């Protein structure tokens, strides 16, 4: 997959060198696997996995959201008190 130079024009070379190469799975485009080059993916809630070589990539949509806990524990008014 060739990268468009204009797409990365907003980043300075110094910033790209510090941040490194971060492949992401984008749901609206054809994604080629960085491991084998194929385009068949199993997409989950936070990652996409290549169906052939099992390379996992984070979803671009999940990277833009702050991580939140899945469950909240607030205690229970009906639970028995713990004996000290």
Secondary structure, 3 states (H helix, E strand, C coil): CCCCHHHHCCCCHHHHHHHCCCCEECCCCCCCCCCCCCCCEEECCCEEEECCCCCEEEEHHHHCCCCCCCCCCCCCCCCCCCCC
